[in-house]
Amino acid sequence: MENRQGQNVPQVTFRTRKNHEWVDVTTNEIFKDKTVIVFSLPGAFTPTCSSTHVPRYNQLTPTFKENGVDQVICVSVNDAFVMGEWQKDQHADNVTFLPDGNTDFTDGMGMLVDKEDLGFGKRSWRYSMLVKNGVIEKMFIEPDVPGDPFEVSDADTMLNYIAPNAEKPKDVTIFTRPDCGYCARAKAKLNEMGMPYEELILNRDYTEATLRAVAGISSVPQIFIDGDYVGGADSLDEYFSTDKAA
């Protein structure tokens, strides 16, 4: 795969869907006078793409925008319907999903590879790039080895290139149950502090056995931040009153 730093991105038209209608979007509309991150991957709903590649870019997009990026785009050799459903499934509202069903963009980037052994046909090699006003400033291309390597095209590598000293968002999970006043209070506090979180709801996402296994207690809410156990609503207030939240 050729590194195309310093070159223009391919001039193509993406066939997208908006409000149940076909909308053509050109390369110029996407990249002209903008700073854009593109990450491209083998396919929608595939394991690494769904579990790691898209979620982390979606999480870090606000940080990218704080550091001069206008848009973060995911490109895959899939049609607009598949890409739309995948975006919904991923809850990836921060990222723009662009379908490259005819492989025009991927082929123009020199990243089209044969995945016929997997029944995929022609797909994109995994890579990411920073594009400024249509010119590729930096590319991170996965090594040309068998399988589906995922070593350099991740969101953290891109952020370290753009803004190595940027503060990354904290990873927050809160265990709750419906109609729990203390849970509502804790979520309100997290929202007040501008700290996005993932909520796991009792008997929908987990059982008490899971909560006891990870927290050693069955009462809710229980909050974890960056792998550390914080505790309940009162403990969360204490967390924000100390330098731990800094």
Backbone hydrogen bonds, N-H to C=O, Kabsch-Sander energy under -0.5 kcal/mol:
donor,donor_aa,acceptor,acceptor_aa,energy
4,R,2,E,-0.6
6,G,136,I,-3.9
7,Q,4,R,-2.1
9,V,134,G,-2.2
12,V,10,P,-0.9
14,F,25,V,-3.4
16,T,14,F,-1.0
16,T,23,V,-2.4
18,K,21,E,-2.7
21,E,18,K,-1.3
23,V,16,T,-2.9
25,V,14,F,-2.4
27,T,12,V,-1.8
30,I,26,T,-1.4
31,F,27,T,-2.6
32,K,28,N,-2.1
34,K,31,F,-1.9
36,V,34,K,-0.6
36,V,131,V,-3.2
37,I,71,Q,-2.4
38,V,129,M,-2.6
39,F,73,I,-2.7
40,S,127,Y,-2.9
41,L,75,V,-1.6
46,T,43,G,-1.2
50,S,46,T,-2.5
51,S,47,P,-2.7
52,T,48,T,-2.0
53,H,48,T,-2.2
54,V,49,C,-2.4
56,R,52,T,-1.9
57,Y,53,H,-1.5
58,N,54,V,-2.7
59,Q,55,P,-2.2
60,L,56,R,-2.4
61,T,57,Y,-1.1
64,F,60,L,-2.6
65,K,61,T,-2.6
66,E,62,P,-1.7
67,N,63,T,-0.7
67,N,64,F,-1.2
68,G,65,K,-1.3
69,V,64,F,-1.9
70,D,35,T,-2.8
71,Q,35,T,-1.2
73,I,37,I,-3.1
74,C,96,T,-3.0
75,V,39,F,-2.1
75,V,73,I,-0.5
76,S,98,L,-1.4
77,V,41,L,-0.5
78,N,76,S,-2.3
83,M,79,D,-2.4
84,G,80,A,-2.1
85,E,81,F,-2.2
86,W,82,V,-2.4
87,Q,83,M,-2.2
88,K,84,G,-1.8
89,D,85,E,-2.5
90,Q,86,W,-2.2
91,H,87,Q,-0.8
91,H,88,K,-0.8
92,A,87,Q,-1.8
93,D,91,H,-1.1
95,V,92,A,-0.9
96,T,72,V,-2.8
97,F,95,V,-0.5
98,L,74,C,-3.2
98,L,96,T,-0.6
100,D,76,S,-2.5
101,G,78,N,-0.5
103,T,100,D,-1.9
107,D,103,T,-2.8
108,G,104,D,-2.1
109,M,105,F,-1.7
110,G,107,D,-1.4
111,M,106,T,-2.5
113,V,123,R,-3.2
115,K,113,V,-0.6
115,K,121,G,-3.2
118,L,115,K,-1.8
119,G,116,E,-1.3
120,F,115,K,-2.0
123,R,113,V,-2.5
125,W,111,M,-2.4
127,Y,40,S,-1.8
128,S,140,F,-2.1
129,M,38,V,-2.5
130,L,138,K,-2.5
131,V,36,V,-3.3
131,V,129,M,-0.5
132,K,135,V,-2.8
133,N,34,K,-3.0
133,N,131,V,-0.5
135,V,132,K,-1.9
136,I,7,Q,-3.1
137,E,130,L,-2.8
137,E,135,V,-0.6
138,K,130,L,-1.4
140,F,128,S,-3.0
141,I,139,M,-0.5
142,E,126,R,-1.9
145,V,143,P,-2.0
158,M,154,D,-1.6
159,L,155,A,-2.6
160,N,156,D,-2.5
161,Y,157,T,-1.3
162,I,158,M,-2.4
163,A,159,L,-3.3
166,A,163,A,-2.2
168,K,166,A,-0.6
172,V,170,K,-0.7
173,T,224,F,-2.3
174,I,198,E,-2.6
175,F,222,Q,-3.0
176,T,200,L,-3.1
180,C,177,R,-0.8
181,G,179,D,-0.7
184,A,180,C,-2.2
185,R,181,G,-2.1
186,A,182,Y,-2.3
187,K,183,C,-2.6
188,A,184,A,-2.3
189,K,185,R,-1.9
190,L,186,A,-2.2
191,N,187,K,-2.4
192,E,188,A,-2.6
193,M,189,K,-2.0
194,G,191,N,-1.5
195,M,190,L,-2.7
198,E,172,V,-2.4
200,L,174,I,-2.6
201,I,199,E,-0.5
202,L,176,T,-2.6
203,N,206,Y,-3.4
204,R,201,I,-2.0
205,D,201,I,-3.1
206,Y,201,I,-1.0
210,T,207,T,-0.7
211,L,207,T,-1.6
212,R,208,E,-2.8
213,A,209,A,-2.0
214,V,210,T,-2.0
215,A,211,L,-2.9
216,G,211,L,-0.7
216,G,212,R,-1.2
217,I,211,L,-0.6
222,Q,175,F,-1.3
223,I,231,G,-2.4
224,F,173,T,-2.6
225,I,228,D,-2.6
226,D,171,D,-3.2
228,D,225,I,-2.2
230,V,223,I,-2.8
230,V,228,D,-0.6
231,G,223,I,-1.5
236,L,232,G,-2.0
237,D,233,A,-1.9
238,E,234,D,-2.0
239,Y,235,S,-2.3
240,F,236,L,-2.0
241,S,237,D,-0.9
242,T,238,E,-0.5
242,T,239,Y,-1.0
245,A,239,Y,-0.8
245,A,242,T,-0.9
246,A,243,D,-1.0
